[in-house]
Each structure stands twice: as structure tokens, then as C-alpha cells.
Amino acid sequence: MQEASLLASLRHPNIVSFLGICYSPPSIVSEYCSRGSLADLLSGARSDPAVAAQLSWPLRLGMAMDAAVGMLYLQSRPQPIVHWDLKSATLLVGGSWRV
């Protein structure tokens, strides 16, 4: 499982930590991101003024920077990693609003 070894080697504040794999059912176990996906947060902000108030523009800019810094880490490795499905649904947000 070379892929699992690669995922386990990634250590960065803007990359979700890989914890392991499960064979039945096939799944990847990773760190828990309590706020869910960025897509869910942005969708909630459109429909709920209370959620929108939490997502200030400086916070949104910080989350965009988090995503960019995480991608820079992946692409700056000795063997660059390309994230083929980068979108708000695949960006996870932790309790401290870190992407």
C-alpha cells in the first residue's frame, strides 16, 4: 500500500491527517473536521443569516489562504502531489476555522 504510506507521511496544518485505512468497507480514516466541508458552510451562509455573520470576509480570505498554502505544500514536495479534485466540497474545515 504505497498510497497509504504516502498519505501517512504528509504533515502540514492545512492537510487533513491520515489515520489509517479500512478494508471492509473500503474507506480512508482521517482526522475529524467538525465544521464539515467548505461547500456546506458556504451553502449554509446563503440560507442562514446567523451562519453568514460568522463567515466574515476576513475569515473567508483566511480560509482561501489556508487552501492555497495546503496546495503549495503538496506541490512543493520532492515528488509533487497534484490534487485532481480541488473544490469547496473537498476542502474540510476544522473547529478553529482552519481549512
VMD Tcl script that builds the backbone (N, CA, C; Angstrom):
set m [mol new atoms 297]
animate dup $m
set s [atomselect $m all]
$s set {name element resname resid chain x y z} {
  {N N MET 1 A 0.824 -1.180 0.000}
  {CA C MET 1 A 0.000 0.000 0.000}
  {C C MET 1 A 0.874 1.252 0.000}
  {N N GLN 2 A 1.492 1.530 -1.116}
  {CA C GLN 2 A 2.359 2.692 -1.249}
  {C C GLN 2 A 1.578 3.988 -1.031}
  {N N GLU 3 A 0.310 4.036 -1.484}
  {CA C GLU 3 A -0.502 5.243 -1.325}
  {C C GLU 3 A -0.724 5.556 0.148}
  {N N ALA 4 A -1.004 4.535 0.955}
  {CA C ALA 4 A -1.222 4.738 2.388}
  {C C ALA 4 A 0.043 5.278 3.040}
  {N N SER 5 A 1.195 4.777 2.637}
  {CA C SER 5 A 2.462 5.267 3.168}
  {C C SER 5 A 2.665 6.735 2.809}
  {N N LEU 6 A 2.332 7.097 1.584}
  {CA C LEU 6 A 2.452 8.487 1.152}
  {C C LEU 6 A 1.521 9.379 1.968}
  {N N LEU 7 A 0.258 8.983 2.116}
  {CA C LEU 7 A -0.693 9.781 2.898}
  {C C LEU 7 A -0.234 9.925 4.340}
  {N N ALA 8 A 0.298 8.868 4.919}
  {CA C ALA 8 A 0.759 8.900 6.312}
  {C C ALA 8 A 1.955 9.823 6.491}
  {N N SER 9 A 2.710 10.056 5.428}
  {CA C SER 9 A 3.906 10.896 5.533}
  {C C SER 9 A 3.596 12.391 5.464}
  {N N LEU 10 A 2.394 12.752 5.074}
  {CA C LEU 10 A 2.044 14.167 4.931}
  {C C LEU 10 A 1.781 14.789 6.296}
  {N N ARG 11 A 2.543 15.829 6.628}
  {CA C ARG 11 A 2.391 16.524 7.901}
  {C C ARG 11 A 2.383 18.022 7.639}
  {N N HIS 12 A 1.208 18.617 7.722}
  {CA C HIS 12 A 1.075 20.054 7.491}
  {C C HIS 12 A -0.232 20.522 8.124}
  {N N PRO 13 A -0.277 21.723 8.692}
  {CA C PRO 13 A -1.507 22.194 9.342}
  {C C PRO 13 A -2.707 22.327 8.394}
  {N N ASN 14 A -2.449 22.440 7.093}
  {CA C ASN 14 A -3.544 22.599 6.141}
  {C C ASN 14 A -3.823 21.337 5.333}
  {N N ILE 15 A -3.327 20.216 5.814}
  {CA C ILE 15 A -3.596 18.925 5.187}
  {C C ILE 15 A -4.218 18.027 6.252}
  {N N VAL 16 A -5.382 17.449 5.934}
  {CA C VAL 16 A -6.071 16.572 6.879}
  {C C VAL 16 A -5.173 15.371 7.178}
  {N N SER 17 A -5.018 15.059 8.452}
  {CA C SER 17 A -4.155 13.943 8.859}
  {C C SER 17 A -4.783 12.607 8.498}
  {N N PHE 18 A -3.988 11.762 7.880}
  {CA C PHE 18 A -4.378 10.393 7.546}
  {C C PHE 18 A -4.151 9.530 8.772}
  {N N LEU 19 A -5.172 8.775 9.183}
  {CA C LEU 19 A -5.041 7.917 10.358}
  {C C LEU 19 A -4.938 6.438 10.012}
  {N N GLY 20 A -5.543 6.034 8.906}
  {CA C GLY 20 A -5.475 4.633 8.530}
  {C C GLY 20 A -6.459 4.300 7.431}
  {N N ILE 21 A -6.534 3.000 7.135}
  {CA C ILE 21 A -7.476 2.535 6.126}
  {C C ILE 21 A -8.290 1.387 6.697}
  {N N CYS 22 A -9.447 1.198 6.131}
  {CA C CYS 22 A -10.324 0.096 6.499}
  {C C CYS 22 A -10.635 -0.653 5.213}
  {N N TYR 23 A -10.556 -1.966 5.253}
  {CA C TYR 23 A -10.771 -2.747 4.047}
  {C C TYR 23 A -12.231 -3.123 3.833}
  {N N SER 24 A -12.991 -3.196 4.916}
  {CA C SER 24 A -14.390 -3.603 4.777}
  {C C SER 24 A -15.273 -2.757 5.677}
  {N N PRO 25 A -15.967 -1.796 5.142}
  {CA C PRO 25 A -15.988 -1.377 3.748}
  {C C PRO 25 A -14.742 -0.557 3.418}
  {N N PRO 26 A -14.342 -0.519 2.159}
  {CA C PRO 26 A -13.148 0.241 1.781}
  {C C PRO 26 A -13.322 1.717 2.127}
  {N N SER 27 A -12.429 2.221 2.954}
  {CA C SER 27 A -12.523 3.631 3.349}
  {C C SER 27 A -11.191 4.115 3.901}
  {N N ILE 28 A -11.050 5.424 3.890}
  {CA C ILE 28 A -9.883 6.078 4.472}
  {C C ILE 28 A -10.334 6.714 5.774}
  {N N VAL 29 A -9.540 6.553 6.820}
  {CA C VAL 29 A -9.838 7.153 8.115}
  {C C VAL 29 A -8.920 8.365 8.270}
  {N N SER 30 A -9.532 9.525 8.522}
  {CA C SER 30 A -8.749 10.749 8.655}
  {C C SER 30 A -9.190 11.518 9.887}
  {N N GLU 31 A -8.474 12.589 10.168}
  {CA C GLU 31 A -8.827 13.440 11.300}
  {C C GLU 31 A -10.223 14.021 11.092}
  {N N TYR 32 A -10.917 14.279 12.188}
  {CA C TYR 32 A -12.273 14.819 12.149}
  {C C TYR 32 A -12.221 16.339 11.981}
  {N N CYS 33 A -12.975 16.848 11.042}
  {CA C CYS 33 A -13.078 18.297 10.801}
  {C C CYS 33 A -14.506 18.707 11.130}
  {N N SER 34 A -14.681 19.295 12.304}
  {CA C SER 34 A -16.005 19.480 12.889}
  {C C SER 34 A -16.946 20.394 12.115}
  {N N ARG 35 A -16.429 21.265 11.303}
  {CA C ARG 35 A -17.307 22.183 10.568}
  {C C ARG 35 A -17.700 21.649 9.193}
  {N N GLY 36 A -17.202 20.477 8.824}
  {CA C GLY 36 A -17.575 19.873 7.548}
  {C C GLY 36 A -16.859 20.497 6.375}
  {N N SER 37 A -17.485 20.410 5.215}
  {CA C SER 37 A -16.839 20.929 4.005}
  {C C SER 37 A -17.085 22.427 3.859}
  {N N LEU 38 A -16.194 23.074 3.135}
  {CA C LEU 38 A -16.356 24.492 2.844}
  {C C LEU 38 A -17.625 24.721 2.037}
  {N N ALA 39 A -17.966 23.794 1.153}
  {CA C ALA 39 A -19.192 23.915 0.361}
  {C C ALA 39 A -20.411 23.965 1.271}
  {N N ASP 40 A -20.452 23.092 2.274}
  {CA C ASP 40 A -21.586 23.085 3.209}
  {C C ASP 40 A -21.668 24.393 3.989}
  {N N LEU 41 A -20.515 24.912 4.419}
  {CA C LEU 41 A -20.512 26.182 5.158}
  {C C LEU 41 A -21.018 27.333 4.296}
  {N N LEU 42 A -20.542 27.410 3.061}
  {CA C LEU 42 A -20.965 28.497 2.173}
  {C C LEU 42 A -22.442 28.375 1.816}
  {N N SER 43 A -22.907 27.166 1.637}
  {CA C SER 43 A -24.321 26.944 1.352}
  {C C SER 43 A -25.177 27.361 2.545}
  {N N GLY 44 A -24.723 27.007 3.740}
  {CA C GLY 44 A -25.433 27.409 4.950}
  {C C GLY 44 A -25.462 28.918 5.120}
  {N N ALA 45 A -24.392 29.582 4.721}
  {CA C ALA 45 A -24.326 31.047 4.826}
  {C C ALA 45 A -25.333 31.715 3.899}
  {N N ARG 46 A -25.608 31.085 2.758}
  {CA C ARG 46 A -26.598 31.649 1.829}
  {C C ARG 46 A -28.009 31.564 2.392}
  {N N SER 47 A -28.275 30.539 3.187}
  {CA C SER 47 A -29.644 30.322 3.658}
  {C C SER 47 A -29.880 30.748 5.109}
  {N N ASP 48 A -28.819 31.016 5.872}
  {CA C ASP 48 A -28.980 31.355 7.288}
  {C C ASP 48 A -28.140 32.582 7.638}
  {N N PRO 49 A -28.796 33.697 7.966}
  {CA C PRO 49 A -28.046 34.918 8.282}
  {C C PRO 49 A -27.080 34.758 9.462}
  {N N ALA 50 A -27.392 33.893 10.416}
  {CA C ALA 50 A -26.502 33.674 11.564}
  {C C ALA 50 A -25.192 33.030 11.117}
  {N N VAL 51 A -25.292 32.086 10.200}
  {CA C VAL 51 A -24.084 31.442 9.663}
  {C C VAL 51 A -23.308 32.446 8.820}
  {N N ALA 52 A -24.013 33.223 8.023}
  {CA C ALA 52 A -23.356 34.233 7.186}
  {C C ALA 52 A -22.598 35.235 8.051}
  {N N ALA 53 A -23.161 35.603 9.207}
  {CA C ALA 53 A -22.499 36.560 10.099}
  {C C ALA 53 A -21.191 35.993 10.642}
  {N N GLN 54 A -21.136 34.684 10.844}
  {CA C GLN 54 A -19.897 34.048 11.324}
  {C C GLN 54 A -18.815 34.068 10.247}
  {N N LEU 55 A -19.227 33.978 8.995}
  {CA C LEU 55 A -18.268 33.893 7.886}
  {C C LEU 55 A -17.943 35.286 7.361}
  {N N SER 56 A -17.246 36.059 8.153}
  {CA C SER 56 A -16.844 37.401 7.739}
  {C C SER 56 A -15.897 37.301 6.538}
  {N N TRP 57 A -15.733 38.396 5.825}
  {CA C TRP 57 A -14.833 38.377 4.672}
  {C C TRP 57 A -13.383 38.135 5.078}
  {N N PRO 58 A -12.903 38.691 6.180}
  {CA C PRO 58 A -11.531 38.332 6.585}
  {C C PRO 58 A -11.385 36.836 6.885}
  {N N LEU 59 A -12.407 36.225 7.493}
  {CA C LEU 59 A -12.352 34.786 7.764}
  {C C LEU 59 A -12.354 34.003 6.453}
  {N N ARG 60 A -13.191 34.401 5.521}
  {CA C ARG 60 A -13.231 33.727 4.211}
  {C C ARG 60 A -11.888 33.843 3.489}
  {N N LEU 61 A -11.287 35.018 3.554}
  {CA C LEU 61 A -9.977 35.206 2.940}
  {C C LEU 61 A -8.940 34.300 3.611}
  {N N GLY 62 A -8.992 34.202 4.929}
  {CA C GLY 62 A -8.079 33.318 5.653}
  {C C GLY 62 A -8.262 31.864 5.243}
  {N N MET 63 A -9.507 31.441 5.037}
  {CA C MET 63 A -9.755 30.059 4.611}
  {C C MET 63 A -9.237 29.827 3.193}
  {N N ALA 64 A -9.375 30.835 2.318}
  {CA C ALA 64 A -8.825 30.707 0.965}
  {C C ALA 64 A -7.302 30.592 1.018}
  {N N MET 65 A -6.678 31.377 1.897}
  {CA C MET 65 A -5.221 31.294 2.061}
  {C C MET 65 A -4.816 29.920 2.599}
  {N N ASP 66 A -5.585 29.380 3.558}
  {CA C ASP 66 A -5.304 28.040 4.076}
  {C C ASP 66 A -5.284 27.015 2.948}
  {N N ALA 67 A -6.297 27.076 2.078}
  {CA C ALA 67 A -6.373 26.129 0.960}
  {C C ALA 67 A -5.162 26.293 0.033}
  {N N ALA 68 A -4.804 27.546 -0.250}
  {CA C ALA 68 A -3.660 27.807 -1.129}
  {C C ALA 68 A -2.357 27.313 -0.512}
  {N N VAL 69 A -2.173 27.539 0.773}
  {CA C VAL 69 A -0.948 27.099 1.454}
  {C C VAL 69 A -0.876 25.566 1.481}
  {N N GLY 70 A -2.010 24.912 1.687}
  {CA C GLY 70 A -2.036 23.442 1.654}
  {C C GLY 70 A -1.664 22.906 0.287}
  {N N MET 71 A -2.186 23.516 -0.765}
  {CA C MET 71 A -1.851 23.088 -2.123}
  {C C MET 71 A -0.373 23.348 -2.426}
  {N N LEU 72 A 0.136 24.500 -1.959}
  {CA C LEU 72 A 1.559 24.807 -2.151}
  {C C LEU 72 A 2.426 23.737 -1.494}
  {N N TYR 73 A 2.050 23.303 -0.294}
  {CA C TYR 73 A 2.803 22.235 0.387}
  {C C TYR 73 A 2.812 20.966 -0.467}
  {N N LEU 74 A 1.642 20.566 -0.964}
  {CA C LEU 74 A 1.575 19.335 -1.759}
  {C C LEU 74 A 2.406 19.434 -3.036}
  {N N GLN 75 A 2.378 20.580 -3.673}
  {CA C GLN 75 A 3.060 20.721 -4.954}
  {C C GLN 75 A 4.535 21.078 -4.829}
  {N N SER 76 A 4.981 21.398 -3.602}
  {CA C SER 76 A 6.386 21.742 -3.381}
  {C C SER 76 A 7.207 20.570 -2.850}
  {N N ARG 77 A 6.580 19.424 -2.698}
  {CA C ARG 77 A 7.298 18.242 -2.200}
  {C C ARG 77 A 8.295 17.756 -3.252}
  {N N PRO 78 A 9.306 16.969 -2.828}
  {CA C PRO 78 A 10.277 16.444 -3.804}
  {C C PRO 78 A 9.590 15.717 -4.972}
  {N N GLN 79 A 8.547 14.964 -4.669}
  {CA C GLN 79 A 7.704 14.373 -5.705}
  {C C GLN 79 A 6.337 15.043 -5.557}
  {N N PRO 80 A 6.070 16.083 -6.332}
  {CA C PRO 80 A 4.836 16.863 -6.155}
  {C C PRO 80 A 3.577 16.001 -6.228}
  {N N ILE 81 A 2.600 16.390 -5.431}
  {CA C ILE 81 A 1.304 15.726 -5.422}
  {C C ILE 81 A 0.303 16.701 -6.031}
  {N N VAL 82 A -0.444 16.242 -7.022}
  {CA C VAL 82 A -1.456 17.069 -7.661}
  {C C VAL 82 A -2.821 16.622 -7.149}
  {N N HIS 83 A -3.583 17.556 -6.633}
  {CA C HIS 83 A -4.942 17.277 -6.157}
  {C C HIS 83 A -5.867 17.448 -7.354}
  {N N TRP 84 A -6.376 16.343 -7.877}
  {CA C TRP 84 A -7.142 16.382 -9.123}
  {C C TRP 84 A -8.587 16.812 -8.933}
  {N N ASP 85 A -9.033 17.005 -7.701}
  {CA C ASP 85 A -10.446 17.304 -7.469}
  {C C ASP 85 A -10.595 18.435 -6.454}
  {N N LEU 86 A -9.844 19.519 -6.645}
  {CA C LEU 86 A -9.876 20.637 -5.713}
  {C C LEU 86 A -11.138 21.467 -5.937}
  {N N LYS 87 A -12.001 21.479 -4.942}
  {CA C LYS 87 A -13.239 22.261 -4.964}
  {C C LYS 87 A -13.706 22.425 -3.526}
  {N N SER 88 A -14.667 23.301 -3.317}
  {CA C SER 88 A -15.101 23.592 -1.950}
  {C C SER 88 A -15.644 22.350 -1.237}
  {N N ALA 89 A -16.182 21.398 -1.975}
  {CA C ALA 89 A -16.707 20.178 -1.352}
  {C C ALA 89 A -15.595 19.268 -0.825}
  {N N THR 90 A -14.376 19.419 -1.336}
  {CA C THR 90 A -13.270 18.572 -0.866}
  {C C THR 90 A -12.348 19.301 0.112}
  {N N LEU 91 A -12.681 20.545 0.434}
  {CA C LEU 91 A -11.925 21.299 1.426}
  {C C LEU 91 A -12.660 21.193 2.755}
  {N N LEU 92 A -12.007 20.636 3.766}
  {CA C LEU 92 A -12.638 20.413 5.059}
  {C C LEU 92 A -12.209 21.482 6.049}
  {N N VAL 93 A -13.118 21.860 6.927}
  {CA C VAL 93 A -12.897 22.970 7.852}
  {C C VAL 93 A -12.973 22.454 9.291}
  {N N GLY 94 A -11.934 22.737 10.073}
  {CA C GLY 94 A -11.886 22.326 11.471}
  {C C GLY 94 A -12.597 23.312 12.390}
  {N N GLY 95 A -12.633 22.980 13.658}
  {CA C GLY 95 A -13.314 23.791 14.650}
  {C C GLY 95 A -12.773 25.193 14.790}
  {N N SER 96 A -11.494 25.401 14.486}
  {CA C SER 96 A -10.891 26.732 14.585}
  {C C SER 96 A -10.925 27.463 13.239}
  {N N TRP 97 A -11.783 26.988 12.330}
  {CA C TRP 97 A -11.972 27.570 11.001}
  {C C TRP 97 A -10.776 27.371 10.071}
  {N N ARG 98 A -9.871 26.479 10.415}
  {CA C ARG 98 A -8.728 26.198 9.532}
  {C C ARG 98 A -9.129 25.216 8.458}
  {N N VAL 99 A -8.793 25.553 7.209}
  {CA C VAL 99 A -9.082 24.664 6.071}
  {C C VAL 99 A -7.902 23.740 5.875}
}
mol reanalyze $m
mol bondsrecalc $m
mol representation Tube
mol addrep $m
